[in-house]
Amino acid sequence: MAEDPDTARPLFSLNGRVALVTGASRGLGFAMAEALAEAGATVVLNARHAEALEAAAAQLRERDLKAETAVFDVTEPQISQAVVEAMIEKLGRLDILVANAGATHRAALADWTAPDWEAMLTLNLSASFFLAQCAAAPMRRERHGRIIFTSSVTALRGRATIHGYVAAKSALAGLTRSLAAELGEFGITCNAIAPGYFETELAAPLLNDEEFVARVNSQTALRRWGKPHELGGVAVLLASDAGAYITGQQIVVDGGLTTTF
């Protein structure tokens, strides 16, 4: 049997790896990008707004971490393809994709419109699929790769008014399994992280609702919301050799929300 050249690499090291993290200018995306960079990866941060993105990258560079930026809209598959190709031209490889960009829309069932529904599926599901399609091609050539989707605990415990978001995140769990089944023979793993309730900008409307915060806390084993940095370790696990035999899984990081009654 041929010797595995990665056996000498520390399990959680990402030295020499290149990662693209979408929706990375703030919140959970930035937290995961930061953790990957701390583990040694060169991280390419993506968002739509250049100023916020550059500010996020500057935070990492100030700590001597390796960070690049890529300003583009993940809902445009052709642009995503061009960005991936440009990344490989500049950095030589793409080892890790964290498809994290997403948003939610809150409305009572009767108030949802067809454009609302399509927007949720396009951003939270289709964009991840086409990014994975782009990333898988160079990963196949290297016979190594890590694809990580950001799902949601709402894929396991639905919530009223965010129907399109819940539907898209639930579908990501199935997409994770189908990609894992197809790409495994090329040394590519595909997994999803399903965060519970975290203190992020996306969750600001919920955090401002004292009754809702108290209800979440009462149903969460740890009795609190998560801090963004607490998601970083799972991303490093799945991106590194420590997670080399984990694929097709949706890993819940929710402080025990789904374990309580």
C-alpha positions as a Markdown table, in Angstrom:
| # | Residue | x | y | z |
|---|---|---|---|---|
| 1 | Met | 0.0 | 0.0 | 0.0 |
| 2 | Ala | 1.3 | 3.4 | -0.9 |
| 3 | Glu | 2.3 | 5.7 | 2.0 |
| 4 | Asp | -0.2 | 8.5 | 2.7 |
| 5 | Pro | 1.7 | 11.7 | 2.4 |
| 6 | Asp | -0.7 | 13.4 | 4.9 |
| 7 | Thr | 0.1 | 11.0 | 7.7 |
| 8 | Ala | 2.8 | 13.2 | 9.0 |
| 9 | Arg | 0.5 | 16.3 | 9.1 |
| 10 | Pro | -0.8 | 17.1 | 12.6 |
| 11 | Leu | -4.5 | 16.1 | 12.7 |
| 12 | Phe | -6.0 | 19.6 | 12.9 |
| 13 | Ser | -3.4 | 21.4 | 10.8 |
| 14 | Leu | -4.4 | 23.2 | 7.7 |
| 15 | Asn | -1.0 | 24.4 | 6.7 |
| 16 | Gly | -0.7 | 24.7 | 3.0 |
| 17 | Arg | -4.5 | 24.5 | 2.5 |
| 18 | Val | -6.6 | 27.1 | 0.7 |
| 19 | Ala | -10.2 | 27.7 | 1.8 |
| 20 | Leu | -13.0 | 29.7 | 0.3 |
| 21 | Val | -15.6 | 30.9 | 2.9 |
| 22 | Thr | -18.7 | 32.6 | 1.6 |
| 23 | Gly | -20.7 | 35.1 | 3.7 |
| 24 | Ala | -17.5 | 35.7 | 5.6 |
| 25 | Ser | -17.5 | 39.4 | 6.4 |
| 26 | Arg | -19.2 | 38.9 | 9.7 |
| 27 | Gly | -21.0 | 36.5 | 12.0 |
| 28 | Leu | -20.6 | 32.7 | 11.7 |
| 29 | Gly | -18.8 | 33.0 | 8.3 |
| 30 | Phe | -16.1 | 35.2 | 9.7 |
| 31 | Ala | -15.8 | 33.0 | 12.8 |
| 32 | Met | -15.2 | 29.9 | 10.7 |
| 33 | Ala | -12.8 | 31.7 | 8.4 |
| 34 | Glu | -10.9 | 32.9 | 11.4 |
| 35 | Ala | -10.6 | 29.4 | 12.8 |
| 36 | Leu | -9.4 | 28.0 | 9.5 |
| 37 | Ala | -6.8 | 30.7 | 9.2 |
| 38 | Glu | -5.7 | 30.0 | 12.8 |
| 39 | Ala | -5.2 | 26.4 | 11.9 |
| 40 | Gly | -2.9 | 27.5 | 9.1 |
| 41 | Ala | -5.1 | 27.8 | 6.0 |
| 42 | Thr | -5.0 | 30.7 | 3.5 |
| 43 | Val | -8.6 | 31.8 | 3.6 |
| 44 | Val | -10.4 | 33.6 | 0.8 |
| 45 | Leu | -13.3 | 35.6 | 2.4 |
| 46 | Asn | -16.3 | 36.3 | 0.3 |
| 47 | Ala | -19.2 | 38.8 | 0.6 |
| 48 | Arg | -21.0 | 41.2 | -1.7 |
| 49 | His | -19.8 | 44.4 | 0.0 |
| 50 | Ala | -16.1 | 45.2 | -0.5 |
| 51 | Glu | -15.6 | 47.6 | 2.4 |
| 52 | Ala | -17.0 | 45.2 | 5.0 |
| 53 | Leu | -15.1 | 42.4 | 3.5 |
| 54 | Glu | -11.8 | 44.2 | 3.4 |
| 55 | Ala | -12.3 | 45.2 | 7.1 |
| 56 | Ala | -12.8 | 41.5 | 8.0 |
| 57 | Ala | -9.7 | 40.4 | 6.1 |
| 58 | Ala | -7.7 | 43.2 | 7.7 |
| 59 | Gln | -8.6 | 41.8 | 11.2 |
| 60 | Leu | -7.0 | 38.5 | 10.2 |
| 61 | Arg | -3.9 | 40.0 | 8.5 |
| 62 | Glu | -3.2 | 42.1 | 11.6 |
| 63 | Arg | -2.7 | 38.8 | 13.4 |
| 64 | Asp | -0.4 | 37.6 | 10.7 |
| 65 | Leu | -3.0 | 35.2 | 9.4 |
| 66 | Lys | -3.3 | 34.6 | 5.6 |
| 67 | Ala | -6.4 | 36.2 | 4.2 |
| 68 | Glu | -7.6 | 37.2 | 0.7 |
| 69 | Thr | -10.9 | 38.6 | -0.4 |
| 70 | Ala | -13.3 | 37.8 | -3.3 |
| 71 | Val | -16.2 | 40.2 | -3.7 |
| 72 | Phe | -19.0 | 38.5 | -5.6 |
| 73 | Asp | -22.7 | 37.4 | -5.4 |
| 74 | Val | -22.9 | 33.7 | -4.8 |
| 75 | Thr | -26.3 | 33.5 | -6.5 |
| 76 | Glu | -24.6 | 34.0 | -9.9 |
| 77 | Pro | -23.1 | 30.6 | -10.8 |
| 78 | Gln | -21.1 | 31.9 | -13.7 |
| 79 | Ile | -19.4 | 34.4 | -11.5 |
| 80 | Ser | -18.7 | 31.8 | -8.9 |
| 81 | Gln | -17.1 | 29.7 | -11.5 |
| 82 | Ala | -14.9 | 32.6 | -12.6 |
| 83 | Val | -13.9 | 33.3 | -9.0 |
| 84 | Val | -12.9 | 29.7 | -8.3 |
| 85 | Glu | -10.8 | 29.7 | -11.5 |
| 86 | Ala | -9.1 | 32.9 | -10.5 |
| 87 | Met | -8.4 | 31.6 | -7.0 |
| 88 | Ile | -6.7 | 28.6 | -8.4 |
| 89 | Glu | -4.7 | 30.7 | -10.9 |
| 90 | Lys | -3.5 | 32.9 | -8.0 |
| 91 | Leu | -3.1 | 30.5 | -5.1 |
| 92 | Gly | -2.6 | 27.2 | -7.0 |
| 93 | Arg | -5.3 | 25.2 | -5.3 |
| 94 | Leu | -8.7 | 25.0 | -3.6 |
| 95 | Asp | -8.9 | 22.5 | -0.8 |
| 96 | Ile | -11.9 | 23.7 | 1.3 |
| 97 | Leu | -15.2 | 25.2 | 0.5 |
| 98 | Val | -17.4 | 26.6 | 3.3 |
| 99 | Ala | -20.6 | 27.6 | 1.6 |
| 100 | Asn | -22.0 | 29.7 | 4.4 |
| 101 | Ala | -23.7 | 32.7 | 2.7 |
| 102 | Gly | -27.4 | 32.9 | 3.5 |
| 103 | Ala | -30.2 | 35.1 | 4.8 |
| 104 | Thr | -33.7 | 34.6 | 6.1 |
| 105 | His | -37.1 | 36.1 | 5.3 |
| 106 | Arg | -39.8 | 36.3 | 8.0 |
| 107 | Ala | -43.5 | 36.5 | 7.0 |
| 108 | Ala | -46.7 | 34.8 | 7.9 |
| 109 | Leu | -47.7 | 32.0 | 5.4 |
| 110 | Ala | -50.4 | 34.1 | 3.7 |
| 111 | Asp | -47.9 | 37.0 | 3.1 |
| 112 | Trp | -45.2 | 35.0 | 1.3 |
| 113 | Thr | -44.9 | 35.7 | -2.4 |
| 114 | Ala | -43.3 | 33.7 | -5.2 |
| 115 | Pro | -40.3 | 36.0 | -5.4 |
| 116 | Asp | -39.8 | 35.7 | -1.6 |
| 117 | Trp | -39.8 | 31.9 | -1.9 |
| 118 | Glu | -37.5 | 31.8 | -4.9 |
| 119 | Ala | -35.0 | 34.2 | -3.3 |
| 120 | Met | -34.7 | 32.0 | -0.2 |
| 121 | Leu | -34.1 | 28.8 | -2.3 |
| 122 | Thr | -31.7 | 30.6 | -4.6 |
| 123 | Leu | -29.5 | 32.0 | -1.9 |
| 124 | Asn | -29.7 | 29.3 | 0.8 |
| 125 | Leu | -29.7 | 26.2 | -1.5 |
| 126 | Ser | -29.0 | 26.7 | -5.1 |
| 127 | Ala | -25.9 | 28.9 | -4.5 |
| 128 | Ser | -24.4 | 26.2 | -2.3 |
| 129 | Phe | -25.0 | 23.6 | -5.0 |
| 130 | Phe | -23.4 | 25.5 | -7.8 |
| 131 | Leu | -20.4 | 26.5 | -5.6 |
| 132 | Ala | -19.9 | 22.9 | -4.7 |
| 133 | Gln | -20.1 | 22.0 | -8.4 |
| 134 | Cys | -17.4 | 24.6 | -9.1 |
| 135 | Ala | -15.1 | 23.5 | -6.3 |
| 136 | Ala | -15.5 | 19.8 | -6.9 |
| 137 | Ala | -13.7 | 20.0 | -10.3 |
| 138 | Pro | -10.3 | 21.1 | -9.0 |
| 139 | Met | -10.7 | 18.9 | -5.9 |
| 140 | Arg | -11.2 | 15.8 | -8.1 |
| 141 | Arg | -8.0 | 16.5 | -9.8 |
| 142 | Glu | -6.1 | 16.7 | -6.5 |
| 143 | Arg | -8.1 | 13.7 | -5.1 |
| 144 | His | -8.6 | 15.7 | -2.0 |
| 145 | Gly | -11.2 | 18.2 | -0.8 |
| 146 | Arg | -13.6 | 19.3 | 1.9 |
| 147 | Ile | -17.0 | 20.8 | 1.2 |
| 148 | Ile | -18.9 | 22.2 | 4.1 |
| 149 | Phe | -22.4 | 23.7 | 4.1 |
| 150 | Thr | -23.9 | 25.9 | 6.8 |
| 151 | Ser | -27.3 | 24.4 | 7.5 |
| 152 | Ser | -29.5 | 25.3 | 10.5 |
| 153 | Val | -31.1 | 23.7 | 13.5 |
| 154 | Thr | -34.4 | 24.8 | 12.0 |
| 155 | Ala | -33.9 | 21.9 | 9.5 |
| 156 | Leu | -34.5 | 19.7 | 12.6 |
| 157 | Arg | -36.9 | 21.9 | 14.6 |
| 158 | Gly | -39.0 | 24.0 | 12.3 |
| 159 | Arg | -40.1 | 27.5 | 13.2 |
| 160 | Ala | -43.1 | 29.6 | 12.1 |
| 161 | Thr | -42.8 | 32.4 | 9.4 |
| 162 | Ile | -39.4 | 31.4 | 7.9 |
| 163 | His | -40.7 | 28.7 | 5.6 |
| 164 | Gly | -38.4 | 29.3 | 2.7 |
| 165 | Tyr | -35.3 | 29.3 | 4.9 |
| 166 | Val | -36.3 | 26.1 | 6.7 |
| 167 | Ala | -37.1 | 24.4 | 3.4 |
| 168 | Ala | -33.7 | 25.4 | 1.9 |
| 169 | Lys | -31.7 | 24.4 | 4.9 |
| 170 | Ser | -33.6 | 21.0 | 5.1 |
| 171 | Ala | -32.7 | 20.4 | 1.5 |
| 172 | Leu | -29.1 | 21.1 | 2.2 |
| 173 | Ala | -29.0 | 18.0 | 4.5 |
| 174 | Gly | -30.1 | 15.8 | 1.5 |
| 175 | Leu | -27.7 | 17.6 | -0.8 |
| 176 | Thr | -24.9 | 16.9 | 1.7 |
| 177 | Arg | -25.6 | 13.2 | 1.5 |
| 178 | Ser | -25.9 | 13.0 | -2.3 |
| 179 | Leu | -22.6 | 14.9 | -2.9 |
| 180 | Ala | -20.8 | 12.7 | -0.3 |
| 181 | Ala | -22.0 | 9.6 | -2.1 |
| 182 | Glu | -20.7 | 10.9 | -5.5 |
| 183 | Leu | -17.5 | 12.6 | -4.5 |
| 184 | Gly | -16.1 | 10.2 | -1.9 |
| 185 | Glu | -14.2 | 8.1 | -4.3 |
| 186 | Phe | -12.2 | 11.2 | -5.2 |
| 187 | Gly | -11.1 | 11.8 | -1.6 |
| 188 | Ile | -13.7 | 14.6 | -1.2 |
| 189 | Thr | -15.8 | 14.8 | 1.9 |
| 190 | Cys | -19.1 | 16.8 | 2.1 |
| 191 | Asn | -20.7 | 17.7 | 5.4 |
| 192 | Ala | -23.1 | 20.3 | 6.9 |
| 193 | Ile | -22.9 | 22.2 | 10.1 |
| 194 | Ala | -26.3 | 23.0 | 11.6 |
| 195 | Pro | -25.9 | 25.9 | 14.1 |
| 196 | Gly | -28.5 | 26.5 | 16.8 |
| 197 | Tyr | -29.1 | 30.0 | 18.0 |
| 198 | Phe | -26.0 | 32.2 | 17.9 |
| 199 | Glu | -25.4 | 35.9 | 18.7 |
| 200 | Thr | -24.9 | 37.2 | 15.2 |
| 201 | Glu | -26.2 | 40.2 | 13.2 |
| 202 | Leu | -28.5 | 37.9 | 11.3 |
| 203 | Ala | -30.2 | 37.0 | 14.5 |
| 204 | Ala | -30.5 | 40.6 | 15.7 |
| 205 | Pro | -34.3 | 40.7 | 15.4 |
| 206 | Leu | -34.6 | 37.7 | 17.6 |
| 207 | Leu | -32.0 | 38.9 | 20.1 |
| 208 | Asn | -34.1 | 42.0 | 20.5 |
| 209 | Asp | -37.1 | 39.9 | 21.5 |
| 210 | Glu | -36.6 | 39.2 | 25.2 |
| 211 | Glu | -39.4 | 36.7 | 25.4 |
| 212 | Phe | -38.0 | 34.7 | 22.4 |
| 213 | Val | -34.4 | 34.8 | 23.9 |
| 214 | Ala | -35.7 | 33.5 | 27.2 |
| 215 | Arg | -37.7 | 30.7 | 25.4 |
| 216 | Val | -34.6 | 29.6 | 23.5 |
| 217 | Asn | -32.5 | 29.6 | 26.7 |
| 218 | Ser | -35.1 | 27.6 | 28.6 |
| 219 | Gln | -35.1 | 24.9 | 25.9 |
| 220 | Thr | -31.3 | 24.8 | 25.5 |
| 221 | Ala | -29.3 | 22.5 | 27.7 |
| 222 | Leu | -26.5 | 25.1 | 28.2 |
| 223 | Arg | -29.1 | 27.8 | 28.9 |
| 224 | Arg | -27.6 | 30.3 | 26.6 |
| 225 | Trp | -27.0 | 31.3 | 22.9 |
| 226 | Gly | -23.8 | 30.4 | 21.2 |
| 227 | Lys | -20.9 | 32.8 | 20.5 |
| 228 | Pro | -19.8 | 32.8 | 16.9 |
| 229 | His | -16.3 | 31.6 | 17.7 |
| 230 | Glu | -17.8 | 28.5 | 19.2 |
| 231 | Leu | -18.6 | 27.2 | 15.7 |
| 232 | Gly | -15.0 | 27.5 | 14.5 |
| 233 | Gly | -13.7 | 24.2 | 16.0 |
| 234 | Val | -16.3 | 22.1 | 14.1 |
| 235 | Ala | -15.3 | 23.8 | 10.8 |
| 236 | Val | -11.6 | 23.0 | 11.5 |
| 237 | Leu | -12.5 | 19.4 | 12.4 |
| 238 | Leu | -14.3 | 18.9 | 9.1 |
| 239 | Ala | -11.7 | 20.7 | 7.0 |
| 240 | Ser | -8.7 | 18.9 | 8.4 |
| 241 | Asp | -7.3 | 15.4 | 8.4 |
| 242 | Ala | -9.0 | 14.9 | 11.8 |
| 243 | Gly | -12.3 | 14.7 | 9.9 |
| 244 | Ala | -11.0 | 12.7 | 7.0 |
| 245 | Tyr | -13.4 | 9.8 | 7.6 |
| 246 | Ile | -16.5 | 12.0 | 8.3 |
| 247 | Thr | -18.7 | 12.5 | 5.3 |
| 248 | Gly | -22.4 | 12.9 | 4.4 |
| 249 | Gln | -23.2 | 14.2 | 7.9 |
| 250 | Gln | -25.1 | 17.1 | 9.3 |
| 251 | Ile | -23.5 | 18.0 | 12.6 |
| 252 | Val | -25.6 | 20.0 | 15.0 |
| 253 | Val | -24.0 | 22.7 | 17.1 |
| 254 | Asp | -26.8 | 24.0 | 19.3 |
| 255 | Gly | -25.9 | 23.9 | 23.0 |
| 256 | Gly | -28.2 | 21.0 | 23.4 |
| 257 | Leu | -31.4 | 22.6 | 22.0 |
| 258 | Thr | -32.3 | 19.4 | 20.1 |
| 259 | Thr | -31.6 | 17.1 | 23.1 |
| 260 | Thr | -34.1 | 18.7 | 25.5 |
| 261 | Phe | -37.8 | 18.2 | 25.9 |
